[in-house]
Amino acid sequence: MQDFMVVLQYESHSLIASIEKEILSFAKERISKPESFWNTVIFSDESKFNPYRSDGQYKVWRQVGKELDPKNTIKMVKYGGGSVLFWGCMSAGGVGELVFIDGIMDKMVYLEILKNNLQKSAVNVGLGSNLIFQQDNDPKHTAKIVKLYLLYHCNKKLYTPPQSPDLNVIENLWSQLEKSVHVSTP
């Protein structure tokens, strides 16, 4: 008889062949872009942080009988402890504004964030109005009112294919920030 163990099931997303081709084309077109091109891109995104790691399960490798050793446990807050949502942006020149989002973020909240923070961030990272703006295809990012605003206030955009793996380098920054939050959270 074979031994079985319970593990977390991983999610898998299937892509339509035409979208796969579009993603591959996107990557091939941009792999040869010079550094000067990438130095003008501002990458933006939102991220949710759970200061007390209240989402999901965590696994650790441990020795038998050592389950209560402090290095094998994580600090928790009863009933989760909540989460916080931020918008931010970055470029090769540095990080832009970090905006706390109170409540649910819809297209109007997103539009206000762009109005109040995108140009200010571009100036802070040394780009001024000479920037290429990158965002993913979240519905609030592709709303008509947001597209119209960007048409008049940010004429260069870096197109991202639909349903593409997250190609945004800011994801690495969010990951580092989240790790720092967890290290400093009691």
Secondary structure, 3 states (H helix, E strand, C coil): CCCCCCCCCCCCCCCCHHHHHHHHHHHHHHHCCCHHHHCCEEEEEEEEECCCCCCCCCCCCCCCCCCCCHHHCCCCCCCCCCCEEEEEEEECCEEEEEEEECCCCCHHHHHHHHHHHHHHHHHHCCCCCCCEEECCCCCCCCCHHHHHHHHHHCCCEECCCCCCCCCCCHHHHHHHHHHHHHHHCC
